[in-house]
Structures are given as structure tokens and as C-alpha cells.
Amino acid sequence: MQNLIVGYDDTIVVNGLSLMLEQGEIGCFLGYSGCGKTTALRAIAGLEQSRGGTIYLNNQRLTEKTARQSFAVAPAKRGMGMVFQDYALFGHLSVAKNIAFGLNKWSAADKKARVAEMLSLVELTEHADKRPNELSGGQQQRVALARALAPKPKLLLLDEPFSNLDVVLRESLAMNVRDILKRTNTTAILVTHDQNEAFALADKVGVMDKGRLVQWARPSELYHEPVSPFVAEFVGEGAMIDGIIKEGHVETALGNIYRRMEVYDESGQPQYCEYDYPNGTPIKVLVRPDDIIHDDDSTQTALVIGRVFRGANYLYRLQLDDGQTVLSLVASHHNHAIGSHIGILPLLEHVVVFDEKDINATTWSEYDRSSRMDKEV
């Protein structure tokens, strides 16, 4: 997909969207409501007209909108399957007949074999003769997935397919769906506002904001190497603290930060170099909860100003000596009261540093580090 633009009247909803997926990869559009992710998915399906850009599938041009020509393949001829948010199952048909719905042009024998294969794949063979209303929400979701996969689509589109399920079932089903898609080597694109879903299911995740693709990367890269403060704060938890460049390193209230290189000496120790900024340059530093370790023996302390119990852990909000706040995950058997001071050990090797240009960048292409990501756009 290259430079996709979708809009209504004077409003641009998707602005210059470009990305690529390899066969068998699972992609995801992740963002807040109104960011353009569902509109982008519908444009790929052919359910929304584009104002500009080109969409290709397996080297076939599906749509192109330029000043010189306008071209679009009809939705039914794009060879795509779709799983809707409400599943859209046929209540009067059995599970088996729902799955067979898109196989009208198949022979009776092939259709029967394919339905049996899909029932086995989604582990619903014993429910083949039941109606959708006799199934749980998770089972209905698997029927919808089997129906979409049955015709062997070139691309599977999933529009927030887990949003009607409870949190525990949602996460387990996301992993189950990923396993099914990988076993069938199905290329897929998912839309969600839930980062846990995106991380559990997708190989590549695109964070969207105001119709633009801010970053397109692997989940671990989004978390550890966000290209902007927006991505950093949207993906995972963390806090931004102030820093300033001094003699090639960053001075912060947590300590000095040195630029780590992807180079190691003979003993396996990482090597460091200077940040290429003038002295006095203001910097923002992303600190994740796992960067702040609770250490009773540390001489550096912080004030507990808030906490959330999470079963195995407490998430503490800590105030530093200069008034800035950070988050820290601490095992729940350490029960520190609000208002108490605890010892902390900052681990600053993996923090992310942003300068003014990074903070003001609005798209992935405006960010300097995008050049090191191969074949993404």
C-alpha cells in the first residue's frame, strides 16, 4: 500500500498511509477511536473509496487514484475475508452451514471436506450442528474466523474481533487466533485499540494518530524504540522526565545516561559513545516501570505518592527529589504505604531519549531512526 488517502467531504480521515506485509505476516492498526484505523481497513476491503494512493495484493493492483486515472477492483473480487466486530453469524444456520456459506462455487465433496477441516482447525467439530446462540462468545468468534478462512482468502481482515469478549478470554483467543493464522500461512490485518491484543497477535503493528501512521514496527520495537513521545506513551506505561546534554551524556534526576552502542567488547560488555547534541540541549527521557528497581540498600530514594495493586505486583507512582514522577513495578509482598520513602535503583541502559525534533515529529517518515528499518514502507 502506497500513500493511501481516504476522506469525506472536506475531512481527511486517512492521510498518506504506506506499508507492506509479507505473505503469512499479521499486521495491526492500533490507535484511539477516530484515528482512522477502521477506515483504512475498510478502504483495503474496497468498502470505502480512496482519494489517492495505490493498494496492491500479491502484486495485483486493487485500487489506484491519481490525477490521470481512477481504478478499483470490486470488494467481492478482491479475494479477501473479513471478521466483523459483531461476528455477523447467521442465526438460522448451523455452525457448519455458517462456515460453508462462502463456498457456493465449490463441489459438494470439496465443500464438505473444507468445512470439516475448518471445524477441526478451530476445535469446534463437536458443535457443527449447533446454532450460534447455543455457543459462547469465544466459540462464536472462532466460527466467524473459520467462515472467513474457509474460501482461502489472499488477505484476512479483522475489525476489532475480540471487543465483545472479557479481558481474560480476549487475550487467550488472540493467541489462539495467531496460532491458526500461522498454521494456515494466512496474511492478515487486524484493527484494535487494545495494545495487548495487538502485541499478542501481530507481527507488525502500526500506531495511528489523526489519520497518519506514526510508526510501523514489530511489537518489541514499538515498546523499546518508540519514534515519538506519542508512541512511547500510547504503547506501554512509562513517564517522561527532563534531561539536559552535558559533555555528550544526558543528565537527569535519576542519574547520567550514556548512549549505548550495539557493539560489545571481548568480555561481552556493551560499549558507549557520546550523544551528538550540543551542551545544554534539552532532552526528554522515557522511563518504563521496569527501569526503576526497588532496592532497600540504595542511597537514592523516592516518595510513594500512589499505587495500584496488580496481583503479583504493585505499580507505584514515585516522586523524585526535584518533583518529577516515575513509575515502578514492585513485587506485591513489598507493601509500601503512600507517603513513605523507598530506595530505588534506576536501570538507565535501555531508556529512550527524545530531542525537540522527535517531540515535534508527527509521522514515522519525519523521524531520523526510520532509515534503519528495512522493507517496512
ABEGO torsion letter per residue (X at the ends): XBGBBBBBEABBABBGBBBBBBBGBBBBBBEBBGAGAAAAAAAAAGABBBABEBBBBGGBBABBBBAABBBBBBAAAAGBBBBBAAGGBBAABBAAAAAAAAAAABBAAAAAAAAAAAAAAAGAAAAAABBAAABBAAAAAAAAAAAAAAAGBABBBBBGAAAABBAAAAAAAAAAAAAAAAAAGBBBBBBBABAAAAAAABABBBBBBGGBBABBBBAAAAAABBABAAAAAABEBEBBBBBBBBGGBBBBAAEBBBBBBABBBAAGBBBBBBBBBBBGBBBBBBBBAAABBBBAABABBBBBABBBBAGABBBBBBBBAAGBBBBBBBBAABBBBBGBBBBBBBBAAABBBBBAAAAABABAAABAAAAABBGAX
